[in-house]
Amino acid sequence: MFRRMEYNAQAYRIAQSGKYGDAAQVYEALRKIDTKDVDWKTKLVDSPDLAGLPNNIRKKLVDDVTKYSKYATFQQDLTGFAKTVAQARANHPELAWVFPFVKTPINIMADALSYTPLNVFQKNLPKDVKIARTAMGVAMVAGISQAVGDGKITGSYSKDADKRNAQIAAGIPEYSIKLGNTWYSYARVEPIATVLGSSVDGINTITKHFKKNPNDRKGTELVTNIVGGVTKNIASKTFLEGISSVLQAIHDPERYGGSFVNSFAGLVVPSFVAAPARALDPNMRVVTNFGEAVQNRLPNLGQDFARENLPAQSMLYGGARPNPSYGLAAFTGLQTAPATQTALQQEAARVGFDYNLPSKKLRGVELSGEDQAKYQAISAQYADRVLNNVIQSEGYQNARDSIKKVILEKAMQKARQAATNVMLSQKMQDPEFASEMIRIKRQKKGIEE
């Protein structure tokens, strides 16, 4: 489609120039070439109907049309290190799980970066195009700043677990735009997603920077966070998940090693099977090992080993965590979520309250996926009750916002402690748990078995 579009435009310009004979005849002769034919280039160069058209003009037409069609579909030929990676991927098919795609994502990233000042490092763009694209990028950032401030456009979730879980509990999705009473994800709309997501993250970073006490502001930290935001936007793309998972696992194996191993579930259960599983399940699930990662990708067809038989994740408050890929979103990639919030969600987001989910361990003992889900659910129930009572109290409503955040944190601590006590009382009835807890306690005290 893009090839034909560019070919028609070029044919019209060549004919209308009047340099190569009657415009109508030249245009008609050019239009006889069908760019859907695999040998259209040869037909164009050898066409006897275009005797008045010099060979260099014909070859330039072929080159221009080919370059544009590749550019419009992110299929430009790679160079340098990117070309080396592509060749390694072609020579070693087993690298597909790390580099599932090479040419398309690299070209998408290059196109996205061409709208930023970083385009100075791109050698294949003319200087005037670099200036124009940078200007467009700056104009876009200026245009969306107000929308970001009003909370109508979101970027990535915070890398801080407490803040990330608070955003999820508040019903604020990442990489989304609020239209009316609905959030629409733009995460799959490339290259806009990379440019827009990086811009939103940059705006949020700068805003937080200048909200700090002047004595606490560090220019190097600001630059690092902005660059980190761009890197996160790029690394979070589905076509780069393999690479980012490898790097995370190498850097912090204790934290990311398990998720890296679980990512191999995609090799066992392909996407065309996993998509229906996500589409039919309204909740996110707790996954603790490779077997459960495989199960998380299987639709419920009456068997026990299916996604919906895994325990549901819970949020800080508000019950089970919704699955953003529920329904058609699993197939289209267009995730939507309601933008309406409860009074607690509004208040928590307004004062910047954040808190982490319950630990995966209880008194040092690793919990199973089922117990983790139960612990999360009990904690969410207590948090709902306690926090809702707090925000309705007169003392809270008369406090300053900075104090309100502290009040919510203290209330959450009490709710979590109550949930921990309930969970612990249940688990102490399990002899294996009690024995393991005692063993770990003795080990910490240096008492040998």
C-alpha positions as CSV (number, residue, x, y, z in Angstrom):
1,M,0.0,0.0,0.0
2,F,2.7,2.4,0.9
3,R,4.8,1.5,-2.1
4,R,1.9,2.2,-4.4
5,M,1.0,5.4,-2.6
6,E,4.6,6.8,-3.0
7,Y,4.9,5.5,-6.5
8,N,1.7,7.4,-7.6
9,A,2.9,10.6,-6.0
10,Q,6.4,10.3,-7.6
11,A,4.8,9.5,-11.0
12,Y,2.6,12.6,-10.9
13,R,5.6,14.8,-10.0
14,I,7.7,13.4,-12.8
15,A,4.9,13.7,-15.4
16,Q,4.0,17.3,-14.3
17,S,7.6,18.5,-14.5
18,G,7.2,18.5,-18.4
19,K,10.8,17.4,-18.8
20,Y,10.1,14.0,-20.3
21,G,7.4,14.6,-22.9
22,D,3.6,14.9,-22.7
23,A,2.5,14.9,-19.0
24,A,-0.6,12.8,-19.6
25,Q,1.3,10.1,-21.7
26,V,4.2,9.9,-19.2
27,Y,1.8,9.6,-16.3
28,E,-0.3,6.9,-18.0
29,A,2.9,4.9,-18.9
30,L,4.1,5.1,-15.4
31,R,0.7,4.1,-14.0
32,K,0.8,0.9,-16.1
33,I,3.5,-0.5,-13.8
34,D,1.8,-2.5,-11.1
35,T,3.9,-2.3,-7.9
36,K,2.3,-5.4,-6.6
37,D,4.3,-7.5,-9.1
38,V,7.4,-8.9,-7.7
39,D,9.3,-7.8,-10.8
40,W,7.9,-4.2,-11.0
41,K,11.3,-2.7,-10.6
42,T,12.6,-4.5,-13.7
43,K,9.5,-3.6,-15.7
44,L,9.9,0.1,-14.8
45,V,13.6,0.2,-15.8
46,D,13.0,-1.7,-19.1
47,S,9.6,-0.2,-20.1
48,P,9.6,0.8,-23.8
49,D,6.7,3.2,-23.1
50,L,9.1,5.3,-21.1
51,A,11.7,5.9,-23.7
52,G,11.9,9.6,-22.9
53,L,12.5,8.9,-19.2
54,P,16.3,8.7,-18.5
55,N,17.6,5.6,-16.7
56,N,18.9,7.6,-13.8
57,I,15.4,9.0,-13.2
58,R,13.8,5.5,-13.4
59,K,16.4,4.1,-10.9
60,K,15.9,7.0,-8.6
61,L,12.1,6.4,-8.7
62,V,12.7,2.7,-7.7
63,D,15.0,3.7,-4.9
64,D,12.7,6.4,-3.5
65,V,9.7,4.2,-3.6
66,T,11.5,1.3,-2.0
67,K,13.0,3.4,0.8
68,Y,9.7,5.1,1.6
69,S,7.7,1.8,1.7
70,K,10.4,0.3,4.1
71,Y,10.4,3.4,6.2
72,A,6.6,3.5,6.5
73,T,6.5,-0.1,7.7
74,F,9.6,0.1,9.9
75,Q,11.6,-2.2,7.6
76,Q,14.6,-0.1,6.8
77,D,17.9,-2.0,6.3
78,L,19.9,-2.1,9.5
79,T,23.4,-0.9,9.9
80,G,26.2,-1.1,12.5
81,F,25.6,-2.9,15.7
82,A,21.9,-3.5,14.9
83,K,22.9,-5.3,11.7
84,T,25.3,-7.5,13.7
85,V,22.4,-8.4,16.1
86,A,20.1,-9.3,13.2
87,Q,22.8,-11.5,11.6
88,A,23.4,-13.3,14.9
89,R,19.6,-13.8,15.2
90,A,19.5,-15.3,11.6
91,N,22.5,-17.5,12.1
92,H,21.3,-18.8,15.6
93,P,17.6,-19.4,15.6
94,E,17.8,-20.5,19.2
95,L,18.3,-16.8,20.1
96,A,14.6,-16.1,19.1
97,W,13.5,-16.3,22.8
98,V,15.8,-13.3,23.6
99,F,15.5,-11.5,20.3
100,P,12.1,-12.5,19.0
101,F,12.1,-9.5,16.6
102,V,15.0,-7.3,15.5
103,K,14.4,-5.1,12.4
104,T,11.0,-3.8,13.3
105,P,11.6,-2.8,16.9
106,I,14.9,-1.2,16.2
107,N,13.4,0.9,13.4
108,I,10.4,1.8,15.6
109,M,12.8,3.0,18.3
110,A,14.9,4.9,15.8
111,D,11.8,6.6,14.5
112,A,10.6,7.5,18.0
113,L,14.0,8.9,18.9
114,S,14.1,11.0,15.8
115,Y,11.5,13.3,17.5
116,T,13.9,14.1,20.3
117,P,17.2,15.9,20.5
118,L,18.9,12.5,20.4
119,N,18.4,12.5,16.7
120,V,21.8,14.2,16.3
121,F,23.2,10.7,16.5
122,Q,21.2,9.5,13.6
123,K,23.2,9.7,10.4
124,N,20.5,8.7,7.9
125,L,18.3,11.8,8.5
126,P,18.9,15.2,6.7
127,K,19.6,18.1,9.0
128,D,16.4,19.9,8.2
129,V,14.4,16.8,9.0
130,K,16.1,16.5,12.3
131,I,15.3,20.1,13.2
132,A,11.7,19.7,12.1
133,R,11.2,16.5,14.0
134,T,12.7,17.9,17.2
135,A,10.4,20.9,16.9
136,M,7.4,18.6,16.5
137,G,8.6,16.6,19.6
138,V,9.0,19.7,21.7
139,A,5.6,21.0,20.6
140,M,4.0,17.7,21.5
141,V,5.5,17.8,25.0
142,A,4.3,21.3,25.5
143,G,0.9,20.4,24.3
144,I,0.5,17.4,26.6
145,S,2.0,19.0,29.7
146,Q,-1.4,20.4,30.8
147,A,-3.1,17.0,30.2
148,V,-0.4,15.3,32.3
149,G,-0.9,17.8,35.1
150,D,-4.7,17.2,35.0
151,G,-4.2,13.4,35.2
152,K,-5.6,12.7,31.7
153,I,-2.5,11.1,30.3
154,T,-0.3,8.5,32.2
155,G,3.1,7.2,31.6
156,S,4.8,4.1,33.1
157,Y,4.2,2.9,36.6
158,S,6.8,3.9,39.2
159,K,9.7,1.6,39.6
160,D,9.2,1.9,43.4
161,A,7.0,-1.0,44.5
162,D,5.0,1.0,47.0
163,K,4.1,3.7,44.5
164,R,3.4,1.2,41.8
165,N,1.0,-0.8,43.9
166,A,-0.7,2.5,45.0
167,Q,-1.3,3.5,41.4
168,I,-2.8,0.1,40.6
169,A,-5.1,0.3,43.7
170,A,-6.1,3.8,42.7
171,G,-7.4,2.5,39.4
172,I,-4.8,4.4,37.4
173,P,-3.5,2.4,34.4
174,E,-0.1,3.0,32.8
175,Y,0.4,4.3,29.3
176,S,-3.2,5.4,29.0
177,I,-5.4,8.4,28.0
178,K,-8.6,9.4,29.7
179,L,-11.5,10.0,27.3
180,G,-14.7,10.7,29.2
181,N,-15.2,8.0,31.8
182,T,-12.8,5.5,30.3
183,W,-9.0,5.0,30.1
184,Y,-7.6,3.9,26.7
185,S,-4.2,2.4,26.5
186,Y,-1.8,3.7,23.8
187,A,1.0,1.3,24.7
188,R,0.8,-0.6,21.4
189,V,0.5,2.4,19.1
190,E,4.1,2.8,17.9
191,P,6.1,4.9,17.5
192,I,3.7,7.3,19.3
193,A,3.8,5.1,22.4
194,T,7.5,5.4,22.9
195,V,7.6,9.2,22.3
196,L,4.4,9.9,24.3
197,G,5.3,7.6,27.2
198,S,8.8,9.0,27.5
199,S,7.5,12.5,27.3
200,V,4.9,11.9,30.1
201,D,7.5,10.2,32.3
202,G,9.9,13.1,31.7
203,I,7.2,15.7,32.6
204,N,6.4,13.8,35.8
205,T,10.1,13.5,36.7
206,I,10.7,17.3,36.2
207,T,7.5,18.1,38.1
208,K,8.6,16.0,41.1
209,H,12.1,17.5,40.9
210,F,10.9,21.0,41.3
211,K,8.5,20.1,44.1
212,K,11.4,19.0,46.2
213,N,13.2,21.3,48.7
214,P,15.8,23.3,46.7
215,N,18.5,21.8,48.9
216,D,17.5,18.3,47.9
217,R,17.5,18.9,44.2
218,K,20.3,17.2,42.3
219,G,20.8,17.9,38.6
220,T,22.5,14.6,37.9
221,E,19.6,12.7,39.5
222,L,17.1,14.6,37.3
223,V,19.1,13.7,34.1
224,T,19.5,10.1,35.3
225,N,15.7,9.7,36.0
226,I,14.8,11.3,32.6
227,V,17.1,9.0,30.7
228,G,15.9,6.1,32.8
229,G,12.4,6.9,31.9
230,V,13.2,6.7,28.2
231,T,15.1,3.5,28.7
232,K,12.2,2.0,30.6
233,N,9.7,2.9,27.8
234,I,11.9,1.2,25.3
235,A,12.7,-1.9,27.4
236,S,9.1,-2.4,28.4
237,K,7.9,-3.1,24.9
238,T,6.7,-6.7,24.3
239,F,9.2,-7.2,21.5
240,L,12.1,-6.5,23.9
241,E,10.8,-8.4,27.0
242,G,13.3,-11.2,26.4
243,I,16.3,-8.9,26.4
244,S,15.1,-6.9,29.4
245,S,14.3,-10.1,31.3
246,V,17.9,-11.4,30.7
247,L,19.5,-8.2,31.9
248,Q,17.3,-7.9,35.0
249,A,18.0,-11.5,35.9
250,I,21.8,-11.0,35.5
251,H,21.7,-7.8,37.5
252,D,19.4,-9.0,40.4
253,P,18.9,-12.8,40.2
254,E,17.2,-13.0,43.5
255,R,14.5,-10.5,42.5
256,Y,14.1,-11.2,38.8
257,G,15.5,-14.8,38.4
258,G,12.1,-16.4,39.0
259,S,10.3,-14.2,36.6
260,F,13.0,-14.8,33.9
261,V,12.5,-18.6,34.2
262,N,8.7,-18.1,34.2
263,S,9.0,-16.2,30.9
264,F,9.8,-19.5,29.2
265,A,6.2,-20.4,29.6
266,G,5.6,-18.6,26.3
267,L,7.6,-21.3,24.5
268,V,5.3,-24.0,25.9
269,V,2.0,-22.2,25.4
270,P,2.0,-19.9,22.3
271,S,0.2,-16.6,22.2
272,F,-2.8,-17.8,20.2
273,V,-3.6,-20.1,23.1
274,A,-2.8,-17.6,25.9
275,A,-4.9,-14.8,24.3
276,P,-8.2,-16.6,24.9
277,A,-7.1,-17.4,28.5
278,R,-6.6,-13.7,29.2
279,A,-9.8,-12.8,27.4
280,L,-11.9,-15.0,29.6
281,D,-10.4,-14.1,32.9
282,P,-11.4,-10.8,34.6
283,N,-8.6,-11.1,37.3
284,M,-4.9,-11.1,37.5
285,R,-3.4,-14.3,39.0
286,V,-0.6,-15.1,41.5
287,V,2.2,-16.9,39.8
288,T,5.1,-18.3,41.8
289,N,6.9,-20.9,39.6
290,F,7.3,-22.1,36.0
291,G,4.4,-24.6,36.2
292,E,2.0,-21.9,37.3
293,A,3.4,-19.6,34.6
294,V,2.4,-22.2,32.0
295,Q,-1.0,-22.7,33.7
296,N,-1.5,-18.9,33.6
297,R,-1.5,-19.1,29.8
298,L,-4.1,-21.8,29.5
299,P,-7.8,-21.1,29.0
300,N,-10.4,-22.8,31.2
301,L,-11.8,-25.6,29.1
302,G,-13.1,-27.7,32.0
303,Q,-9.7,-28.9,33.2
304,D,-8.1,-28.2,36.6
305,F,-4.9,-27.0,35.1
306,A,-6.1,-23.6,33.8
307,R,-5.5,-20.0,34.5
308,E,-8.7,-19.4,36.5
309,N,-7.7,-22.1,38.9
310,L,-4.8,-20.0,40.1
311,P,-5.5,-17.8,43.1
312,A,-6.4,-14.2,42.2
313,Q,-4.1,-11.2,43.0
314,S,-5.5,-8.6,45.3
315,M,-4.7,-4.9,45.4
316,L,-3.7,-2.8,48.5
317,Y,-7.5,-2.2,48.8
318,G,-10.5,-2.6,46.6
319,G,-10.4,-6.4,46.2
320,A,-9.0,-8.4,43.3
321,R,-6.8,-6.8,40.7
322,P,-8.5,-6.5,37.4
323,N,-7.0,-8.1,34.3
324,P,-6.3,-5.2,31.8
325,S,-6.4,-7.8,28.9
326,Y,-9.9,-9.0,29.7
327,G,-12.2,-9.3,26.7
328,L,-11.3,-8.1,23.3
329,A,-8.2,-6.4,24.6
330,A,-6.4,-9.8,24.7
331,F,-6.6,-9.9,20.9
332,T,-6.5,-6.2,19.9
333,G,-4.0,-4.9,22.4
334,L,-6.4,-2.0,23.1
335,Q,-6.8,-2.1,26.8
336,T,-9.5,-0.1,28.5
337,A,-10.5,0.6,32.1
338,P,-13.2,2.6,33.8
339,A,-11.9,6.1,34.9
340,T,-14.4,6.4,37.8
341,Q,-12.9,6.1,41.2
342,T,-14.2,5.5,44.7
343,A,-13.8,8.1,47.4
344,L,-10.8,6.2,48.9
345,Q,-9.1,5.9,45.5
346,Q,-9.5,9.6,44.8
347,E,-8.2,10.6,48.2
348,A,-5.3,8.2,48.2
349,A,-4.2,9.4,44.8
350,R,-4.7,13.1,45.7
351,V,-2.4,13.0,48.8
352,G,0.2,10.6,47.2
353,F,-0.4,7.7,49.6
354,D,1.5,4.6,48.7
355,Y,2.2,1.2,50.4
356,N,3.5,-2.2,49.3
357,L,1.6,-5.5,49.0
358,P,2.1,-8.1,51.8
359,S,5.4,-9.9,51.8
360,K,5.8,-13.2,50.0
361,K,7.1,-14.5,53.3
362,L,5.5,-14.7,56.8
363,R,7.9,-14.7,59.7
364,G,10.6,-15.6,57.2
365,V,8.8,-18.6,55.8
366,E,8.1,-18.6,52.0
367,L,4.4,-18.7,51.2
368,S,2.8,-20.7,48.5
369,G,0.9,-18.9,45.7
370,E,-2.4,-19.8,47.4
371,D,-1.2,-18.4,50.7
372,Q,0.2,-15.2,49.1
373,A,-3.2,-14.6,47.5
374,K,-5.0,-15.3,50.8
375,Y,-2.7,-12.9,52.7
376,Q,-3.3,-10.2,50.0
377,A,-7.0,-10.7,50.2
378,I,-7.2,-10.5,54.0
379,S,-4.9,-7.4,54.0
380,A,-7.1,-5.7,51.3
381,Q,-10.3,-6.4,53.3
382,Y,-8.8,-4.8,56.5
383,A,-7.4,-1.9,54.5
384,D,-10.8,-1.2,52.9
385,R,-12.5,-1.1,56.2
386,V,-9.9,0.9,58.1
387,L,-9.0,3.5,55.4
388,N,-12.6,4.2,54.5
389,N,-13.4,4.9,58.1
390,V,-10.3,7.1,58.5
391,I,-11.0,9.4,55.5
392,Q,-14.6,10.0,56.7
393,S,-13.4,11.0,60.2
394,E,-13.6,14.7,61.2
395,G,-10.0,14.7,62.4
396,Y,-8.7,13.5,59.1
397,Q,-10.8,15.9,57.1
398,N,-9.5,18.9,59.1
399,A,-5.8,17.9,58.7
400,R,-3.3,19.3,56.2
401,D,-2.6,17.1,53.1
402,S,0.9,16.3,54.4
403,I,-0.5,15.1,57.6
404,K,-3.3,13.2,55.8
405,K,-0.7,11.1,54.0
406,V,0.9,10.1,57.3
407,I,-2.5,9.3,58.8
408,L,-3.3,7.0,55.9
409,E,0.1,5.3,56.3
410,K,-0.4,4.7,60.0
411,A,-3.9,3.3,59.4
412,M,-2.5,1.0,56.7
413,Q,0.2,-0.2,59.1
414,K,-2.6,-1.1,61.6
415,A,-4.6,-2.9,58.9
416,R,-1.6,-4.8,57.7
417,Q,-0.7,-5.9,61.2
418,A,-4.2,-7.1,61.8
419,A,-4.0,-9.1,58.5
420,T,-0.7,-10.5,59.5
421,N,-2.0,-11.7,62.9
422,V,-5.0,-13.4,61.2
423,M,-2.8,-15.1,58.6
424,L,-0.2,-16.1,61.2
425,S,-2.9,-17.7,63.4
426,Q,-4.1,-19.7,60.5
427,K,-0.7,-20.9,59.4
428,M,0.4,-21.8,62.9
429,Q,-2.1,-24.6,62.7
430,D,0.1,-26.2,60.0
431,P,2.9,-28.2,61.7
432,E,5.3,-27.8,58.7
433,F,4.9,-24.0,58.8
434,A,5.4,-23.8,62.5
435,S,8.5,-26.1,62.4
436,E,10.0,-24.1,59.6
437,M,9.3,-20.8,61.4
438,I,11.1,-22.1,64.5
439,R,14.0,-23.3,62.4
440,I,14.5,-19.9,60.8
441,K,14.2,-18.1,64.1
442,R,16.9,-20.3,65.6
443,Q,19.1,-19.9,62.6
444,K,18.9,-16.1,62.9
445,K,19.9,-16.3,66.6
446,G,22.9,-18.4,65.5
447,I,21.6,-21.6,67.2
448,E,22.8,-24.6,65.2
449,E,20.4,-27.5,64.4
